[in-house]
Amino acid sequence: MELPFVESYKIKMVEPLRRSTRAERETWIKAAHYNLFNLRSEQVFIDLLTDSGTGAMSDRQWAAMMMGDESYAGASSYYNLKAAIQNILGFDYFLPTHQGRAAENVLFSVLIKEGDIIPGNSHFDTTKGHIEFRKAMALDCTIDEASDTQKELPFKGNMCLNKLANALSEHHEKIPFVLITITNNTAGGQPVSMECIRNVRALADKYKKPVVVDAARFAENAYFIKTREKGFEHKTIKEIVKEMFSYADAMTMSSKKDAIVNIGGFVAMRHKDWFDKASVFNIMFEGYVTYGGMSGRDMNAVAVGLDEGTEFDYLETRIKQVAYLGEQLDKYGIPYQRPAGGHAIFVDAKKLLSKVPREEFQAQTLGVELYLEAGIRGVEIGAILADRDPLTRENRYPELEMLRLAIPRRTYTNNHIDLIAAALKNVYDRCDTITHGYKIVKEAPIMRHFTVELAPVDS
Ligand code: F0G
């Protein structure tokens, strides 16, 4: 008999989960103004809001925490992290920041000015926020196929080279750099192929433009390259990672994802002049250059996390769990962005709740229904997140309306996954009866999804 695939770790420490009744959840979600971010974590049974900072650290990481050096300047923890970044990612210069968006803030302060255009493959919302905040524009050059949720492609996160070539030839004087996001979170945790990364680099070189990588889930991207792209099957994840970054001038990192820590980020660079300029902003916004918003213990945990996060056995366990959720949904015929992504399943809310008008926020409506069903918290990746056009202030309606179910690293078991699938099946069975969604009552001028307040639209 063939032995089943199982996790590459065992559990040493646990945290209780709290069950609730539907009646309790109805009260709580109303008090939260139908915004899942406003719930208290005790009101959530299984939390799939994000895979960011929600993973379980290893015994090695906790041991490294105890060895943290909290010196203001020149801490050994800083040098541990510097060595890990040099050895694993291949960058000589780096600045620690408190998380990924802070890394964006520091680097973009050096590179972006008003009127600039930054082409990329589905900029993440904080990335877009930091671009638009500087009165510059994020130009999405993702391949068109990424918006067809039923189309199976091995590298559905890719940049469209034609779109990028057009952008570079039309606007090259306004483009400070090209941005590659790996994996492509917004398009469904979909990977970018090495071939695409190489071609983007070649195109950028033609116009003498640098390439920056938003690397939050770089290790998951490397896993997909190893398992899907010809010529990489015998390379280690660490070899693939080195090659991916060899095409980049700089990277911004949210360590809360593939470095498997609860807080942290960094900017890493190849150029001394960028480092010198960025250091000034780092000192201003984050902290001195050798800690930049992080404690020594947290930098130690990142250094170990970068090593563990780029081990094949860990990544295989991780990505197969996400795929397992996809397989359960397949059994029930529930549509999601195919194939399963690296960190999450993105349920196609537009297909599921086709009777809810898009102006009433289909993905948000599905998120509230799943919460009411079983206390599971996902996140809307749709029109609320897409926000208003900064110039016209009109709502932007993206091609995809999805409910993201992000799976924290090393946190839940496949029994939890079975429950998530069953709860979604129950919502699916009654989706024809859901004909109305929500209207916005209150919203912030930028990144409104975090704090938006909603009310049900009466039928
Ligand atoms: N880039 C990508 C691709 C991201 O997914 C995120 C965060 C960031 C940058 C910003 O990093 O949160 O450390 O400041 N994504 C989280 C998510 C929040 O839920 O997808 P951060």
Residues whose N, C-alpha, C, O or C-beta is under 5 A from the ligand:
A	BS01	F0G	L49 T50 D51 S52 Q99 G100 R101 A102 F124 T126 T183 N185 D214 A216 S254 K256 G264
